[in-house]
Amino acid sequence: VAQTLTHGKKIAPDAVELILVQAAYYATVGKLEDGLKLLEGATKQSPKALGLWLARVNGLARLGRIDDALVVLY
């Protein structure tokens, strides 16, 4: 999976779908904070991509950071 993600970043580094998969991969391997950093940058770059915002809020909620998740939603 890591190799495929690396290859995908070379082809379409800003693809929303790729970023979502990469963030999900980070969560799966116990690097949820890295995934959140990726999603934070991606939401700044693509502020109209709803999936990125939802993934970011979900990640924060999974970490128990409900207040931070609410701030992102607001």
N, C-alpha and C positions, 0 to 999 in steps of 0.2 A: 504494500500500500504506500509506504513512504517513497519508494522509487517512482511509482505512478504519479504521486503528488508533485514530486520534484520535476518530473517530465512535464506535467500539466502547467506548472508555474513558468516554464520556459516558453510554452506555446501561448498561453492566455493568462498572464499573471494577475490580471484584474477581474477575471470572470467571477461573478458572484457565486455561481454554483460551485466552482472550485474552492473558493474561500469557505463556503459552508461545509463542504466535505472535509477540508483540512481542519477546520475548527472541531468538527465532530471526531475526527481522528485524534486530535490532541486530547479531547475529553476521554476518549476510549483508552488511551495509553497513560492517563493520569496527569496530563499536562493542561488542565483546564484553564489555568491562568494564562498560558501561552496562547490558547485559543481565544481567550477574551481579549488579549492585546491585539491579536490579528483582527478580530471582529470590530474592535474599537477603531482601528485605523481604517478598516473597510467601510464602516458607517460614515466616517468623515469624507472618504473619497466618493462613496456612492450613497448619499443621504436619502435617496428615494427608494432604495432597495429594502423593502419591508422584511424580507427573509433574514437579512443581516441583523436588523434591529431585534427581531423576535429571537434569533439565536443568541444574541448578546444578553438579552433580558433573561432568557432561559438559563444560560450559563451562570449568570449572577445569582439567580434563584437557587440553582443546584449547589452553589457554594454557601448558601444561607445568607447571602448579601441582599436581602429583600429591600432595604432602604436604597441601596445603589440601583437595584433593578427599577424601583419606582421613579428614581431620578431620571434614568434613561428613558422611561416611558413618558415622563412629563416633558 
